[in-house]
């Protein structure tokens, strides 16, 4: 029997027909639903622009004080606060302050949105086995999908700009906070829940006074990972017009400007380290007080 070395596949014409049908269907959907979806996200755009203006218009010394003070309050270590202060000062001295503030605004807003959406989904997963079985494969796809792929449907639907970039960042970065919220609540000691039941606590009271406080260190770990993934995606989102440190990096890659890419890439790394140390320190303090 003759065995062919080529895998059986659809004809080229059939593949073109299927691809054309998918493209036309999505284009029709984007034309019909795009304006409504854009109007729905307008308040989010206004909030992001407002927050970005606050960071850009605030005095540099106030931003340095606020960020380094937050680092000290989270860790109770003056060395970390001093390191944050010197790192941000170096970024400003090298002329990357405005782009850093734009990136910081995008990261903070996308992280806030991920928390507001992700924690309720994680709570739902912790309460429903069926819901967990449905949502986990979706999260697997979201985490394994190449990051560039997220830009295609968002750009076709909303064009280029801040909101498409923000949506792409949230979709890419939201998975850790959902997963670890679910895990943290499921790992709460059963004896604590039994004690709450013995005192006659309702499901909502158990959630707010027992499960979420005990799961908070795990949830903070999820928020930490969400911030790290958001920072990685912000650089890629610069391809669709998101201003910040990603655009100089993209320009450096396109035009082979080594120094420009090195400085702005280092600024992204500094931001990642700052956010990582602050959230980790806060999570460790919560763990000690647990």
C-alpha positions as protocol buffer text, in pm:
chain_id: "A"
residue {
  index: 1
  type: UNK
  ca { x: 0 y: 0 z: 0 }
}
residue {
  index: 2
  type: UNK
  ca { x: 128 y: 344 z: -90 }
}
residue {
  index: 3
  type: UNK
  ca { x: 153 y: 590 z: 198 }
}
residue {
  index: 4
  type: UNK
  ca { x: 167 y: 956 z: 104 }
}
residue {
  index: 5
  type: UNK
  ca { x: 426 y: 1172 z: 283 }
}
residue {
  index: 6
  type: UNK
  ca { x: 200 y: 1478 z: 273 }
}
residue {
  index: 7
  type: UNK
  ca { x: -72 y: 1528 z: 530 }
}
residue {
  index: 8
  type: UNK
  ca { x: -423 y: 1546 z: 378 }
}
residue {
  index: 9
  type: UNK
  ca { x: -553 y: 1901 z: 382 }
}
residue {
  index: 10
  type: UNK
  ca { x: -817 y: 2128 z: 240 }
}
residue {
  index: 11
  type: UNK
  ca { x: -764 y: 2273 z: -103 }
}
residue {
  index: 12
  type: UNK
  ca { x: -623 y: 2622 z: -133 }
}
residue {
  index: 13
  type: UNK
  ca { x: -948 y: 2753 z: -275 }
}
residue {
  index: 14
  type: UNK
  ca { x: -1149 y: 2611 z: 16 }
}
residue {
  index: 15
  type: UNK
  ca { x: -914 y: 2770 z: 269 }
}
residue {
  index: 16
  type: UNK
  ca { x: -943 y: 3103 z: 91 }
}
residue {
  index: 17
  type: UNK
  ca { x: -1322 y: 3078 z: 97 }
}
residue {
  index: 18
  type: UNK
  ca { x: -1326 y: 3003 z: 471 }
}
residue {
  index: 19
  type: UNK
  ca { x: -1078 y: 3281 z: 548 }
}
residue {
  index: 20
  type: UNK
  ca { x: -1272 y: 3528 z: 334 }
}
residue {
  index: 21
  type: UNK
  ca { x: -1597 y: 3438 z: 511 }
}
residue {
  index: 22
  type: UNK
  ca { x: -1437 y: 3487 z: 856 }
}
residue {
  index: 23
  type: UNK
  ca { x: -1282 y: 3820 z: 755 }
}
residue {
  index: 24
  type: UNK
  ca { x: -1605 y: 3951 z: 604 }
}
residue {
  index: 25
  type: UNK
  ca { x: -1806 y: 3839 z: 906 }
}
residue {
  index: 26
  type: UNK
  ca { x: -1574 y: 4016 z: 1149 }
}
residue {
  index: 27
  type: UNK
  ca { x: -1560 y: 4328 z: 933 }
}
residue {
  index: 28
  type: UNK
  ca { x: -1940 y: 4338 z: 926 }
}
residue {
  index: 29
  type: UNK
  ca { x: -1948 y: 4294 z: 1303 }
}
residue {
  index: 30
  type: UNK
  ca { x: -1692 y: 4570 z: 1357 }
}
residue {
  index: 31
  type: UNK
  ca { x: -1883 y: 4811 z: 1129 }
}
residue {
  index: 32
  type: UNK
  ca { x: -2212 y: 4748 z: 1305 }
}
residue {
  index: 33
  type: UNK
  ca { x: -2094 y: 4717 z: 1665 }
}
residue {
  index: 34
  type: UNK
  ca { x: -1776 y: 4925 z: 1659 }
}
residue {
  index: 35
  type: UNK
  ca { x: -1935 y: 5268 z: 1727 }
}
residue {
  index: 36
  type: UNK
  ca { x: -2142 y: 5131 z: 2014 }
}
residue {
  index: 37
  type: UNK
  ca { x: -1845 y: 4952 z: 2170 }
}
residue {
  index: 38
  type: UNK
  ca { x: -1633 y: 5264 z: 2129 }
}
residue {
  index: 39
  type: UNK
  ca { x: -1898 y: 5473 z: 2303 }
}
residue {
  index: 40
  type: UNK
  ca { x: -1913 y: 5215 z: 2583 }
}
residue {
  index: 41
  type: UNK
  ca { x: -1540 y: 5253 z: 2647 }
}
residue {
  index: 42
  type: UNK
  ca { x: -1537 y: 5635 z: 2627 }
}
residue {
  index: 43
  type: UNK
  ca { x: -1556 y: 5678 z: 3009 }
}
residue {
  index: 44
  type: UNK
  ca { x: -1253 y: 5448 z: 3040 }
}
residue {
  index: 45
  type: UNK
  ca { x: -1068 y: 5660 z: 2785 }
}
residue {
  index: 46
  type: UNK
  ca { x: -1150 y: 5980 z: 2976 }
}
residue {
  index: 47
  type: UNK
  ca { x: -1030 y: 5824 z: 3302 }
}
residue {
  index: 48
  type: UNK
  ca { x: -704 y: 5707 z: 3144 }
}
residue {
  index: 49
  type: UNK
  ca { x: -638 y: 6048 z: 2985 }
}
residue {
  index: 50
  type: UNK
  ca { x: -722 y: 6225 z: 3313 }
}
residue {
  index: 51
  type: UNK
  ca { x: -491 y: 6000 z: 3514 }
}
residue {
  index: 52
  type: UNK
  ca { x: -212 y: 6041 z: 3258 }
}
residue {
  index: 53
  type: UNK
  ca { x: -244 y: 6420 z: 3275 }
}
residue {
  index: 54
  type: UNK
  ca { x: -223 y: 6406 z: 3654 }
}
residue {
  index: 55
  type: UNK
  ca { x: 109 y: 6220 z: 3637 }
}
residue {
  index: 56
  type: UNK
  ca { x: 245 y: 6442 z: 3360 }
}
residue {
  index: 57
  type: UNK
  ca { x: 140 y: 6772 z: 3519 }
}
residue {
  index: 58
  type: UNK
  ca { x: 240 y: 6686 z: 3876 }
}
residue {
  index: 59
  type: UNK
  ca { x: 580 y: 6816 z: 3994 }
}
residue {
  index: 60
  type: UNK
  ca { x: 855 y: 6558 z: 3956 }
}
residue {
  index: 61
  type: UNK
  ca { x: 947 y: 6582 z: 4323 }
}
residue {
  index: 62
  type: UNK
  ca { x: 589 y: 6501 z: 4422 }
}
residue {
  index: 63
  type: UNK
  ca { x: 590 y: 6183 z: 4208 }
}
residue {
  index: 64
  type: UNK
  ca { x: 927 y: 6080 z: 4350 }
}
residue {
  index: 65
  type: UNK
  ca { x: 802 y: 6134 z: 4703 }
}
residue {
  index: 66
  type: UNK
  ca { x: 475 y: 5948 z: 4644 }
}
residue {
  index: 67
  type: UNK
  ca { x: 634 y: 5642 z: 4480 }
}
residue {
  index: 68
  type: UNK
  ca { x: 925 y: 5612 z: 4722 }
}
residue {
  index: 69
  type: UNK
  ca { x: 688 y: 5672 z: 5015 }
}
residue {
  index: 70
  type: UNK
  ca { x: 463 y: 5394 z: 4888 }
}
residue {
  index: 71
  type: UNK
  ca { x: 765 y: 5166 z: 4865 }
}
residue {
  index: 72
  type: UNK
  ca { x: 857 y: 5243 z: 5226 }
}
residue {
  index: 73
  type: UNK
  ca { x: 502 y: 5194 z: 5355 }
}
residue {
  index: 74
  type: UNK
  ca { x: 478 y: 4859 z: 5173 }
}
residue {
  index: 75
  type: UNK
  ca { x: 814 y: 4725 z: 5290 }
}
residue {
  index: 76
  type: UNK
  ca { x: 916 y: 4933 z: 5594 }
}
residue {
  index: 77
  type: UNK
  ca { x: 1267 y: 4936 z: 5445 }
}
residue {
  index: 78
  type: UNK
  ca { x: 1435 y: 5268 z: 5379 }
}
residue {
  index: 79
  type: UNK
  ca { x: 1688 y: 5106 z: 5143 }
}
residue {
  index: 80
  type: UNK
  ca { x: 1410 y: 5003 z: 4904 }
}
residue {
  index: 81
  type: UNK
  ca { x: 1257 y: 5350 z: 4921 }
}
residue {
  index: 82
  type: UNK
  ca { x: 1596 y: 5509 z: 4850 }
}
residue {
  index: 83
  type: UNK
  ca { x: 1656 y: 5271 z: 4558 }
}
residue {
  index: 84
  type: UNK
  ca { x: 1317 y: 5360 z: 4409 }
}
residue {
  index: 85
  type: UNK
  ca { x: 1390 y: 5731 z: 4453 }
}
residue {
  index: 86
  type: UNK
  ca { x: 1732 y: 5711 z: 4284 }
}
residue {
  index: 87
  type: UNK
  ca { x: 1603 y: 5490 z: 4001 }
}
residue {
  index: 88
  type: UNK
  ca { x: 1320 y: 5726 z: 3910 }
}
residue {
  index: 89
  type: UNK
  ca { x: 1552 y: 6023 z: 3942 }
}
residue {
  index: 90
  type: UNK
  ca { x: 1793 y: 5857 z: 3696 }
}
residue {
  index: 91
  type: UNK
  ca { x: 1506 y: 5802 z: 3451 }
}
residue {
  index: 92
  type: UNK
  ca { x: 1414 y: 6169 z: 3470 }
}
residue {
  index: 93
  type: UNK
  ca { x: 1775 y: 6282 z: 3438 }
}
residue {
  index: 94
  type: UNK
  ca { x: 1812 y: 6080 z: 3115 }
}
residue {
  index: 95
  type: UNK
  ca { x: 1510 y: 6253 z: 2961 }
}
residue {
  index: 96
  type: UNK
  ca { x: 1256 y: 5970 z: 2980 }
}
residue {
  index: 97
  type: UNK
  ca { x: 1028 y: 6115 z: 3247 }
}
residue {
  index: 98
  type: UNK
  ca { x: 720 y: 6189 z: 3032 }
}
residue {
  index: 99
  type: UNK
  ca { x: 722 y: 5851 z: 2859 }
}
residue {
  index: 100
  type: UNK
  ca { x: 769 y: 5681 z: 3195 }
}
residue {
  index: 101
  type: UNK
  ca { x: 466 y: 5863 z: 3337 }
}
residue {
  index: 102
  type: UNK
  ca { x: 257 y: 5761 z: 3034 }
}
residue {
  index: 103
  type: UNK
  ca { x: 362 y: 5399 z: 3077 }
}
residue {
  index: 104
  type: UNK
  ca { x: 297 y: 5413 z: 3451 }
}
residue {
  index: 105
  type: UNK
  ca { x: -53 y: 5552 z: 3387 }
}
residue {
  index: 106
  type: UNK
  ca { x: -130 y: 5270 z: 3143 }
}
residue {
  index: 107
  type: UNK
  ca { x: 3 y: 5006 z: 3384 }
}
residue {
  index: 108
  type: UNK
  ca { x: -187 y: 5137 z: 3686 }
}
residue {
  index: 109
  type: UNK
  ca { x: -517 y: 5176 z: 3499 }
}
residue {
  index: 110
  type: UNK
  ca { x: -489 y: 4835 z: 3331 }
}
residue {
  index: 111
  type: UNK
  ca { x: -399 y: 4674 z: 3663 }
}
residue {
  index: 112
  type: UNK
  ca { x: -695 y: 4845 z: 3835 }
}
residue {
  index: 113
  type: UNK
  ca { x: -927 y: 4724 z: 3559 }
}
residue {
  index: 114
  type: UNK
  ca { x: -782 y: 4372 z: 3579 }
}
residue {
  index: 115
  type: UNK
  ca { x: -845 y: 4369 z: 3956 }
}
residue {
  index: 116
  type: UNK
  ca { x: -1202 y: 4498 z: 3922 }
}
residue {
  index: 117
  type: UNK
  ca { x: -1284 y: 4234 z: 3660 }
}
residue {
  index: 118
  type: UNK
  ca { x: -1053 y: 3950 z: 3764 }
}
residue {
  index: 119
  type: UNK
  ca { x: -1125 y: 3920 z: 4137 }
}
residue {
  index: 120
  type: UNK
  ca { x: -1502 y: 3873 z: 4092 }
}
residue {
  index: 121
  type: UNK
  ca { x: -1436 y: 3611 z: 3824 }
}
residue {
  index: 122
  type: UNK
  ca { x: -1192 y: 3434 z: 4058 }
}
residue {
  index: 123
  type: UNK
  ca { x: -1450 y: 3440 z: 4338 }
}
residue {
  index: 124
  type: UNK
  ca { x: -1709 y: 3292 z: 4102 }
}
residue {
  index: 125
  type: UNK
  ca { x: -1465 y: 3016 z: 4001 }
}
residue {
  index: 126
  type: UNK
  ca { x: -1395 y: 2933 z: 4366 }
}
residue {
  index: 127
  type: UNK
  ca { x: -1768 y: 2888 z: 4431 }
}
residue {
  index: 128
  type: UNK
  ca { x: -1858 y: 2695 z: 4116 }
}
residue {
  index: 129
  type: UNK
  ca { x: -1679 y: 2382 z: 3997 }
}
residue {
  index: 130
  type: UNK
  ca { x: -1862 y: 2400 z: 3666 }
}
residue {
  index: 131
  type: UNK
  ca { x: -1767 y: 2764 z: 3623 }
}
residue {
  index: 132
  type: UNK
  ca { x: -1404 y: 2680 z: 3693 }
}
residue {
  index: 133
  type: UNK
  ca { x: -1410 y: 2403 z: 3432 }
}
residue {
  index: 134
  type: UNK
  ca { x: -1544 y: 2648 z: 3174 }
}
residue {
  index: 135
  type: UNK
  ca { x: -1318 y: 2944 z: 3254 }
}
residue {
  index: 136
  type: UNK
  ca { x: -985 y: 2761 z: 3300 }
}
residue {
  index: 137
  type: UNK
  ca { x: -952 y: 2658 z: 2931 }
}
residue {
  index: 138
  type: UNK
  ca { x: -1028 y: 3018 z: 2832 }
}
residue {
  index: 139
  type: UNK
  ca { x: -749 y: 3139 z: 3062 }
}
residue {
  index: 140
  type: UNK
  ca { x: -515 y: 2878 z: 2914 }
}
residue {
  index: 141
  type: UNK
  ca { x: -583 y: 3013 z: 2566 }
}
residue {
  index: 142
  type: UNK
  ca { x: -539 y: 3373 z: 2683 }
}
residue {
  index: 143
  type: UNK
  ca { x: -200 y: 3296 z: 2841 }
}
residue {
  index: 144
  type: UNK
  ca { x: -61 y: 3087 z: 2553 }
}
residue {
  index: 145
  type: UNK
  ca { x: -186 y: 3302 z: 2265 }
}
residue {
  index: 146
  type: UNK
  ca { x: 98 y: 3509 z: 2113 }
}
residue {
  index: 147
  type: UNK
  ca { x: 69 y: 3863 z: 2239 }
}
residue {
  index: 148
  type: UNK
  ca { x: 65 y: 4013 z: 1888 }
}
residue {
  index: 149
  type: UNK
  ca { x: -254 y: 3823 z: 1810 }
}
residue {
  index: 150
  type: UNK
  ca { x: -447 y: 4025 z: 2069 }
}
residue {
  index: 151
  type: UNK
  ca { x: -383 y: 4340 z: 1867 }
}
residue {
  index: 152
  type: UNK
  ca { x: -555 y: 4219 z: 1548 }
}
residue {
  index: 153
  type: UNK
  ca { x: -923 y: 4199 z: 1656 }
}
residue {
  index: 154
  type: UNK
  ca { x: -893 y: 4500 z: 1886 }
}
residue {
  index: 155
  type: UNK
  ca { x: -750 y: 4722 z: 1612 }
}
residue {
  index: 156
  type: UNK
  ca { x: -1008 y: 4603 z: 1359 }
}
residue {
  index: 157
  type: UNK
  ca { x: -1285 y: 4681 z: 1607 }
}
residue {
  index: 158
  type: UNK
  ca { x: -1166 y: 5006 z: 1768 }
}
residue {
  index: 159
  type: UNK
  ca { x: -881 y: 5130 z: 1551 }
}
residue {
  index: 160
  type: UNK
  ca { x: -557 y: 5251 z: 1707 }
}
residue {
  index: 161
  type: UNK
  ca { x: -512 y: 5451 z: 2025 }
}
residue {
  index: 162
  type: UNK
  ca { x: -520 y: 5428 z: 2401 }
}
residue {
  index: 163
  type: UNK
  ca { x: -838 y: 5225 z: 2451 }
}
residue {
  index: 164
  type: UNK
  ca { x: -749 y: 4941 z: 2208 }
}
residue {
  index: 165
  type: UNK
  ca { x: -407 y: 4922 z: 2372 }
}
residue {
  index: 166
  type: UNK
  ca { x: -560 y: 4919 z: 2719 }
}
residue {
  index: 167
  type: UNK
  ca { x: -803 y: 4640 z: 2625 }
}
residue {
  index: 168
  type: UNK
  ca { x: -523 y: 4433 z: 2473 }
}
residue {
  index: 169
  type: UNK
  ca { x: -310 y: 4480 z: 2785 }
}
residue {
  index: 170
  type: UNK
  ca { x: -597 y: 4379 z: 3017 }
}
residue {
  index: 171
  type: UNK
  ca { x: -682 y: 4067 z: 2814 }
}
residue {
  index: 172
  type: UNK
  ca { x: -319 y: 3959 z: 2816 }
}
residue {
  index: 173
  type: UNK
  ca { x: -250 y: 4036 z: 3183 }
}
residue {
  index: 174
  type: UNK
  ca { x: -572 y: 3947 z: 3364 }
}
residue {
  index: 175
  type: UNK
  ca { x: -519 y: 3570 z: 3387 }
}
residue {
  index: 176
  type: UNK
  ca { x: -288 y: 3559 z: 3695 }
}
residue {
  index: 177
  type: UNK
  ca { x: -519 y: 3761 z: 3920 }
}
residue {
  index: 178
  type: UNK
  ca { x: -814 y: 3538 z: 3823 }
}
residue {
  index: 179
  type: UNK
  ca { x: -624 y: 3215 z: 3878 }
}
residue {
  index: 180
  type: UNK
  ca { x: -467 y: 3312 z: 4209 }
}
residue {
  index: 181
  type: UNK
  ca { x: -788 y: 3460 z: 4348 }
}
residue {
  index: 182
  type: UNK
  ca { x: -957 y: 3128 z: 4279 }
}
residue {
  index: 183
  type: UNK
  ca { x: -664 y: 2935 z: 4425 }
}
residue {
  index: 184
  type: UNK
  ca { x: -630 y: 3154 z: 4733 }
}
residue {
  index: 185
  type: UNK
  ca { x: -997 y: 3121 z: 4826 }
}
residue {
  index: 186
  type: UNK
  ca { x: -994 y: 2745 z: 4769 }
}
residue {
  index: 187
  type: UNK
  ca { x: -687 y: 2708 z: 4995 }
}
residue {
  index: 188
  type: UNK
  ca { x: -848 y: 2883 z: 5292 }
}
residue {
  index: 189
  type: UNK
  ca { x: -832 y: 2659 z: 5599 }
}
residue {
  index: 190
  type: UNK
  ca { x: -1154 y: 2458 z: 5637 }
}
residue {
  index: 191
  type: UNK
  ca { x: -1138 y: 2499 z: 6014 }
}
residue {
  index: 192
  type: UNK
  ca { x: -1167 y: 2877 z: 5971 }
}
residue {
  index: 193
  type: UNK
  ca { x: -1476 y: 2827 z: 5755 }
}
residue {
  index: 194
  type: UNK
  ca { x: -1624 y: 2585 z: 6007 }
}
residue {
  index: 195
  type: UNK
  ca { x: -1568 y: 2840 z: 6283 }
}
residue {
  index: 196
  type: UNK
  ca { x: -1746 y: 3104 z: 6075 }
}
residue {
  index: 197
  type: UNK
  ca { x: -2035 y: 2864 z: 6019 }
}
residue {
  index: 198
  type: UNK
  ca { x: -2050 y: 2800 z: 6393 }
}
residue {
  index: 199
  type: UNK
  ca { x: -2094 y: 3174 z: 6454 }
}
residue {
  index: 200
  type: UNK
  ca { x: -2378 y: 3183 z: 6201 }
}
residue {
  index: 201
  type: UNK
  ca { x: -2197 y: 3379 z: 5930 }
}
residue {
  index: 202
  type: UNK
  ca { x: -2368 y: 3404 z: 5591 }
}
residue {
  index: 203
  type: UNK
  ca { x: -2189 y: 3318 z: 5265 }
}
residue {
  index: 204
  type: UNK
  ca { x: -2122 y: 3685 z: 5199 }
}
residue {
  index: 205
  type: UNK
  ca { x: -1988 y: 3740 z: 5550 }
}
residue {
  index: 206
  type: UNK
  ca { x: -1762 y: 3435 z: 5519 }
}
residue {
  index: 207
  type: UNK
  ca { x: -1632 y: 3569 z: 5189 }
}
residue {
  index: 208
  type: UNK
  ca { x: -1564 y: 3923 z: 5308 }
}
residue {
  index: 209
  type: UNK
  ca { x: -1443 y: 3851 z: 5663 }
}
residue {
  index: 210
  type: UNK
  ca { x: -1274 y: 3511 z: 5633 }
}
residue {
  index: 211
  type: UNK
  ca { x: -1196 y: 3395 z: 5280 }
}
residue {
  index: 212
  type: UNK
  ca { x: -1075 y: 3715 z: 5115 }
}
residue {
  index: 213
  type: UNK
  ca { x: -860 y: 3832 z: 5412 }
}
residue {
  index: 214
  type: UNK
  ca { x: -693 y: 3489 z: 5439 }
}
residue {
  index: 215
  type: UNK
  ca { x: -650 y: 3464 z: 5062 }
}
residue {
  index: 216
  type: UNK
  ca { x: -512 y: 3819 z: 5028 }
}
residue {
  index: 217
  type: UNK
  ca { x: -141 y: 3720 z: 5016 }
}
residue {
  index: 218
  type: UNK
  ca { x: -214 y: 3482 z: 4728 }
}
residue {
  index: 219
  type: UNK
  ca { x: -426 y: 3745 z: 4555 }
}
residue {
  index: 220
  type: UNK
  ca { x: -139 y: 3994 z: 4591 }
}
residue {
  index: 221
  type: UNK
  ca { x: 89 y: 3745 z: 4417 }
}
residue {
  index: 222
  type: UNK
  ca { x: -161 y: 3738 z: 4131 }
}
residue {
  index: 223
  type: UNK
  ca { x: -167 y: 4117 z: 4116 }
}
residue {
  index: 224
  type: UNK
  ca { x: 214 y: 4117 z: 4106 }
}
residue {
  index: 225
  type: UNK
  ca { x: 216 y: 3882 z: 3807 }
}
residue {
  index: 226
  type: UNK
  ca { x: -56 y: 4085 z: 3636 }
}
residue {
  index: 227
  type: UNK
  ca { x: 156 y: 4399 z: 3665 }
}
residue {
  index: 228
  type: UNK
  ca { x: 458 y: 4220 z: 3518 }
}
residue {
  index: 229
  type: UNK
  ca { x: 258 y: 4090 z: 3223 }
}
residue {
  index: 230
  type: UNK
  ca { x: 100 y: 4430 z: 3168 }
}
residue {
  index: 231
  type: UNK
  ca { x: 444 y: 4589 z: 3148 }
}
residue {
  index: 232
  type: UNK
  ca { x: 552 y: 4335 z: 2888 }
}
residue {
  index: 233
  type: UNK
  ca { x: 238 y: 4399 z: 2682 }
}
residue {
  index: 234
  type: UNK
  ca { x: 263 y: 4778 z: 2699 }
}
residue {
  index: 235
  type: UNK
  ca { x: 580 y: 4767 z: 2489 }
}
residue {
  index: 236
  type: UNK
  ca { x: 404 y: 4556 z: 2225 }
}
residue {
  index: 237
  type: UNK
  ca { x: 94 y: 4778 z: 2239 }
}
residue {
  index: 238
  type: UNK
  ca { x: 311 y: 5068 z: 2123 }
}
residue {
  index: 239
  type: UNK
  ca { x: 262 y: 4923 z: 1775 }
}
residue {
  index: 240
  type: UNK
  ca { x: -100 y: 5046 z: 1781 }
}
residue {
  index: 241
  type: UNK
  ca { x: -29 y: 5396 z: 1905 }
}
residue {
  index: 242
  type: UNK
  ca { x: 5 y: 5357 z: 2283 }
}
residue {
  index: 243
  type: UNK
  ca { x: 246 y: 5629 z: 2389 }
}
residue {
  index: 244
  type: UNK
  ca { x: 511 y: 5560 z: 2648 }
}
residue {
  index: 245
  type: UNK
  ca { x: 841 y: 5379 z: 2678 }
}
residue {
  index: 246
  type: UNK
  ca { x: 735 y: 5123 z: 2418 }
}
residue {
  index: 247
  type: UNK
  ca { x: 742 y: 5367 z: 2126 }
}
residue {
  index: 248
  type: UNK
  ca { x: 1113 y: 5459 z: 2160 }
}
residue {
  index: 249
  type: UNK
  ca { x: 1193 y: 5088 z: 2193 }
}
residue {
  index: 250
  type: UNK
  ca { x: 999 y: 5017 z: 1874 }
}
residue {
  index: 251
  type: UNK
  ca { x: 1170 y: 5308 z: 1702 }
}
residue {
  index: 252
  type: UNK
  ca { x: 1508 y: 5177 z: 1813 }
}
residue {
  index: 253
  type: UNK
  ca { x: 1435 y: 4831 z: 1672 }
}
residue {
  index: 254
  type: UNK
  ca { x: 1312 y: 4977 z: 1343 }
}
residue {
  index: 255
  type: UNK
  ca { x: 1604 y: 5219 z: 1293 }
}
residue {
  index: 256
  type: UNK
  ca { x: 1876 y: 5026 z: 1480 }
}
residue {
  index: 257
  type: UNK
  ca { x: 1929 y: 5292 z: 1747 }
}
residue {
  index: 258
  type: UNK
  ca { x: 2108 y: 5086 z: 2009 }
}
residue {
  index: 259
  type: UNK
  ca { x: 2143 y: 5357 z: 2276 }
}
residue {
  index: 260
  type: UNK
  ca { x: 1777 y: 5465 z: 2247 }
}
residue {
  index: 261
  type: UNK
  ca { x: 1657 y: 5107 z: 2285 }
}
residue {
  index: 262
  type: UNK
  ca { x: 1899 y: 5040 z: 2570 }
}
residue {
  index: 263
  type: UNK
  ca { x: 1795 y: 5343 z: 2777 }
}
residue {
  index: 264
  type: UNK
  ca { x: 1421 y: 5301 z: 2729 }
}
residue {
  index: 265
  type: UNK
  ca { x: 1441 y: 4923 z: 2778 }
}
residue {
  index: 266
  type: UNK
  ca { x: 1630 y: 4984 z: 3101 }
}
residue {
  index: 267
  type: UNK
  ca { x: 1354 y: 5225 z: 3211 }
}
residue {
  index: 268
  type: UNK
  ca { x: 1095 y: 4950 z: 3152 }
}
residue {
  index: 269
  type: UNK
  ca { x: 1307 y: 4713 z: 3361 }
}
residue {
  index: 270
  type: UNK
  ca { x: 1332 y: 4972 z: 3640 }
}
residue {
  index: 271
  type: UNK
  ca { x: 954 y: 5013 z: 3643 }
}
residue {
  index: 272
  type: UNK
  ca { x: 910 y: 4637 z: 3654 }
}
residue {
  index: 273
  type: UNK
  ca { x: 1150 y: 4606 z: 3949 }
}
residue {
  index: 274
  type: UNK
  ca { x: 981 y: 4891 z: 4136 }
}
residue {
  index: 275
  type: UNK
  ca { x: 631 y: 4746 z: 4095 }
}
residue {
  index: 276
  type: UNK
  ca { x: 756 y: 4397 z: 4173 }
}
residue {
  index: 277
  type: UNK
  ca { x: 934 y: 4497 z: 4494 }
}
residue {
  index: 278
  type: UNK
  ca { x: 643 y: 4707 z: 4620 }
}
residue {
  index: 279
  type: UNK
  ca { x: 378 y: 4441 z: 4559 }
}
residue {
  index: 280
  type: UNK
  ca { x: 599 y: 4158 z: 4685 }
}
residue {
  index: 281
  type: UNK
  ca { x: 687 y: 4347 z: 5002 }
}
residue {
  index: 282
  type: UNK
  ca { x: 322 y: 4423 z: 5068 }
}
residue {
  index: 283
  type: UNK
  ca { x: 230 y: 4059 z: 5006 }
}
residue {
  index: 284
  type: UNK
  ca { x: 500 y: 3938 z: 5245 }
}
residue {
  index: 285
  type: UNK
  ca { x: 377 y: 4175 z: 5515 }
}
residue {
  index: 286
  type: UNK
  ca { x: 25 y: 4040 z: 5470 }
}
residue {
  index: 287
  type: UNK
  ca { x: 163 y: 3687 z: 5496 }
}
residue {
  index: 288
  type: UNK
  ca { x: 335 y: 3768 z: 5825 }
}
residue {
  index: 289
  type: UNK
  ca { x: 15 y: 3920 z: 5968 }
}
residue {
  index: 290
  type: UNK
  ca { x: -202 y: 3637 z: 5844 }
}
